[in-house]
Amino acid sequence: MRVAYLDCSSGISGDMTLAALIDCGANLKEIQAAIDSMGLAASLSIAPVRKQGFRAQKLQIRAPEDPTHRDLEQILECIARARISPAARRIANRIFERLAKAEARVHGISIDQVHFHEVGAIDSIVDIVGCAVAWDQLGIQRATASAVPTGTGFVRIAHGRVAVPAPATAELLRGIPIAPCDLQAELTTPTGAAILAELVSSFGSLPAIQIETIGLGAGTRELEDRPNLLRIFLGSESTHPSESRVDCDTVVRFETNLDDVTGEQIGFAIEQLWAAGALDVYTTAIQMKKNRPGTLLSVLANPELAQRIELVIFAHTGTLGIRKSLQQRSILKRHAVEVQTPWGKVPCKAASYPDGSEVLSPEYEACRKIALENGLKLSEVLQVIEAAIKSNGG
């Protein structure tokens, strides 16, 4: 499996990511052709630079002044015109859709009311579509990343002067571990945060891979205490073939017994825990002392989010104590696929077992949408999709 690791010790932006991917071997001419096919008057070039003594590549985008504020539909139409692979198109669409959802939450509006300012400009469209094309060119199947610093201070956006991280950036970084950093600069941009949120499946230290190449993309600023670089390690998994389909990690398990809160309060607490980045939240009916019925609340989270999750539990349940333990997990490798059905292509999740077999499961939201739009039972939709999976050898 082709694996990428993003070392975000100096933050991440769209141009840094694209420069690092080109340094890893992505073809600049093909990326430029993709941009040209959208009808955007933008030219890309790459040049070697040095950041505090380390070599890197710096991306330059030359584009005319672009005062247009595009909405999501206009950007998706622009991407639809691009002569790029279906996989690259999906990546670009999903990054912009993720950006739109973040902007909608920040401003309290619907997605179709969102008008992109900074990320709707030509250079941002170039960054995202270019990254999607480069990602597909390099055949990256899974990506992990380090914790990401945001920097501090203030930055001026279309809505005025705001604190770093900017509101949309903060929204996009929900559930992503943040590295402490006191530098007065915006190290992580909304575009960089959206790329991380969409393309990276886990966060932590450099995984066990056989490194093939290392790409370095330079940022614009000169930072005081570190080279302003994004490093991307590209390679293949170096585990034994029988183990290569299983990931292992460590999670924190939280448990607390509740007997004096209402069901509505527990439901609200669960919503807040999901929003805080919990990996799993569930409840179990229990019998407590003096024969009182109670609820056992259990939460799984990445260690980086332990303090945040703990504060949410205390704040929204009123509990006086929480039990914590570290647990090891074995996780089957998963990747997204699409299955052709009478309703078109349906996204599915494919899980790979250690013996090499694979099981496909349709995504619930897609099945739910089909059922509602066609007046069908969910079970009927699942039956048809499962038959389509079998006919495709899944």
Secondary structure, DSSP 4 states (H G I P E B T S, - for coil): -EEEEEE-TT-B-HHHHHHHHHHHT--HHHHHHHHHHTT---EEEEEEEEETTEEEEEEEEE--------BHHHHHHHHHHS---HHHHHHHHHHHHHHHHHHHHHHT--GGG-B-SGGGSHHHHHHHHHHHHHHHHTT--EEEE--B---BSEEEETTEEEESSPHHHHHHTTTSPBPP---BS--B-HHHHHHHHHH--EESS--SEEEEEEEEEE-SS--SSS--EEEEEEEEE-S-TTTTTEEEEEEEEEEEEESSS-HHHHHHHHHHHHHTT-SEEEEEEEE-GGG-EEEEEEEEE-GGGHHHHHHHHHHHH--S--EEEEEEEEEEEEEEEEEEETTEEEEEEEEE-TTS-EEEEE-HHHHHHHHHHHT--HHHHHHHHHHHHHHTT-
